[in-house]
Amino acid sequence: MNVSKNELIEKIETARVRLNASIDAGEDYEEIYRRSVELDGLIEQYIVSGF
């Protein structure tokens, strides 16, 4: 998957906002965990890409 640095940053920011909203809304643990794993994956992709 070839994603530009800016696209990846946007995806990370969007995932972070969703995660924070889930936490603030007191959503189920499973949903918060899923969003956290999604964010972690995007951050890992950013690091591995060497940006």
Residue frames as a rotation matrix with the C-alpha (Angstrom) as fourth column:
MET 1
0.586 0.810 0.000 0.00
0.810 -0.586 0.000 0.00
0.000 0.000 -1.000 0.00
ASN 2
-0.548 -0.785 0.290 1.57
0.802 -0.591 -0.083 3.22
0.236 0.188 0.953 -1.16
VAL 3
0.648 0.750 -0.135 0.21
0.746 -0.589 0.310 6.14
0.153 -0.302 -0.941 0.85
SER 4
0.032 -0.640 0.767 1.70
0.237 -0.741 -0.628 9.61
0.971 0.202 0.128 0.88
LYS 5
-0.795 -0.426 -0.431 2.96
0.521 -0.114 -0.846 11.12
0.312 -0.897 0.313 4.10
ASN 6
-0.840 0.495 0.222 0.14
-0.532 -0.831 -0.162 13.69
0.104 -0.254 0.961 4.17
GLU 7
0.031 0.873 -0.487 -2.54
-0.531 0.427 0.732 11.04
0.847 0.236 0.477 3.54
LEU 8
-0.135 -0.167 -0.977 -1.17
0.555 0.804 -0.214 8.92
0.821 -0.571 -0.015 6.35
ILE 9
-0.973 -0.213 -0.085 -1.05
0.198 -0.588 -0.784 11.88
0.117 -0.780 0.614 8.73
GLU 10
-0.486 0.866 0.117 -4.69
-0.789 -0.492 0.369 12.66
0.377 0.087 0.922 7.90
LYS 11
0.179 0.532 -0.828 -5.69
-0.111 0.847 0.520 9.05
0.978 -0.001 0.211 8.55
ILE 12
-0.538 -0.455 -0.710 -3.83
0.653 0.308 -0.692 9.06
0.534 -0.835 0.132 11.87
GLU 13
-0.969 0.178 0.174 -5.49
-0.241 -0.841 -0.484 12.30
0.060 -0.510 0.858 12.95
THR 14
-0.148 0.971 -0.188 -8.95
-0.750 0.014 0.662 11.03
0.645 0.238 0.726 11.96
ALA 15
0.097 0.125 -0.987 -8.40
0.298 0.943 0.148 7.77
0.950 -0.309 0.054 13.84
ARG 16
-0.824 -0.458 -0.333 -7.16
0.461 -0.201 -0.864 9.69
0.329 -0.866 0.377 16.90
VAL 17
-0.731 0.624 0.278 -10.26
-0.655 -0.756 -0.024 11.90
0.195 -0.200 0.960 16.90
ARG 18
0.150 0.810 -0.567 -12.53
-0.477 0.562 0.676 8.84
0.866 0.169 0.471 16.59
LEU 19
-0.227 -0.319 -0.920 -10.73
0.576 0.718 -0.391 7.08
0.785 -0.619 0.021 19.44
ASN 20
-0.986 -0.168 -0.012 -10.96
0.115 -0.619 -0.777 10.11
0.123 -0.767 0.629 21.72
ALA 21
-0.410 0.907 0.095 -14.65
-0.815 -0.412 0.407 10.52
0.409 0.090 0.908 20.89
SER 22
0.160 0.435 -0.886 -15.28
-0.029 0.899 0.436 6.86
0.987 -0.044 0.156 21.74
ILE 23
-0.579 -0.454 -0.677 -13.51
0.659 0.229 -0.717 7.24
0.480 -0.861 0.167 25.07
ASP 24
-0.964 0.204 0.173 -15.32
-0.259 -0.874 -0.411 10.49
0.067 -0.441 0.895 25.88
ALA 25
-0.162 0.970 -0.181 -18.69
-0.805 -0.024 0.592 8.94
0.570 0.242 0.785 24.97
GLY 26
-0.317 -0.025 0.948 -18.02
-0.802 0.540 -0.254 5.92
-0.505 -0.841 -0.192 27.19
GLU 27
0.359 0.435 -0.826 -18.49
-0.852 0.514 -0.099 3.45
0.382 0.739 0.555 24.36
ASP 28
0.986 0.073 0.149 -18.04
-0.124 0.923 0.365 -0.27
-0.110 -0.378 0.919 24.87
TYR 29
0.280 -0.941 0.189 -14.55
-0.343 0.086 0.935 -1.57
-0.897 -0.326 -0.298 25.54
GLU 30
0.113 -0.219 0.969 -14.58
0.694 0.715 0.081 -3.57
-0.711 0.663 0.233 22.30
GLU 31
0.802 0.245 0.545 -15.19
0.576 -0.561 -0.595 -0.45
0.160 0.791 -0.591 20.21
ILE 32
0.829 -0.558 -0.017 -12.53
-0.505 -0.763 0.403 1.58
-0.238 -0.326 -0.915 22.02
TYR 33
0.143 -0.794 0.591 -10.08
-0.045 0.591 0.805 -1.31
-0.989 -0.142 0.049 21.66
ARG 34
0.378 0.073 0.923 -10.84
0.844 0.381 -0.376 -1.65
-0.379 0.922 0.083 17.93
ARG 35
0.953 0.003 0.303 -10.25
0.141 -0.889 -0.435 2.05
0.268 0.458 -0.848 17.35
SER 36
0.619 -0.773 0.138 -7.04
-0.543 -0.294 0.787 1.93
-0.568 -0.561 -0.602 19.41
VAL 37
0.089 -0.555 0.827 -5.70
0.405 0.779 0.479 -0.99
-0.910 0.292 0.294 17.36
GLU 38
0.672 0.216 0.708 -6.60
0.741 -0.212 -0.638 0.88
0.013 0.953 -0.303 14.16
LEU 39
0.938 -0.333 0.098 -4.66
-0.337 -0.941 0.028 3.96
0.083 -0.059 -0.995 15.34
ASP 40
0.357 -0.840 0.410 -1.69
-0.324 0.300 0.897 1.84
-0.876 -0.453 -0.165 16.43
GLY 41
0.284 -0.194 0.939 -1.59
0.737 0.671 -0.084 0.23
-0.614 0.715 0.334 12.99
LEU 42
0.861 0.076 0.502 -1.54
0.414 -0.678 -0.608 3.59
0.294 0.731 -0.615 11.24
ILE 43
0.763 -0.633 0.131 1.22
-0.601 -0.618 0.507 4.88
-0.240 -0.466 -0.852 13.53
GLU 44
0.228 -0.677 0.700 3.22
0.099 0.732 0.675 1.72
-0.969 -0.084 0.234 12.89
GLN 45
0.531 0.034 0.847 2.77
0.831 0.176 -0.528 2.20
-0.167 0.984 0.065 9.14
TYR 46
0.964 -0.171 0.203 4.01
-0.126 -0.967 -0.220 5.78
0.234 0.186 -0.954 9.50
ILE 47
0.506 -0.811 0.293 7.12
-0.569 -0.059 0.821 4.68
-0.648 -0.582 -0.491 11.41
VAL 48
0.201 -0.408 0.890 7.93
0.450 0.846 0.286 1.81
-0.870 0.343 0.354 9.06
SER 49
0.780 0.166 0.603 7.59
0.624 -0.278 -0.730 4.14
0.047 0.946 -0.320 6.07
GLY 50
-0.185 -0.965 -0.185 10.41
0.979 -0.198 0.053 6.22
-0.088 -0.172 0.981 7.52
PHE 51
0.338 0.385 0.859 8.52
0.504 -0.845 0.180 9.51
0.795 0.372 -0.480 7.50
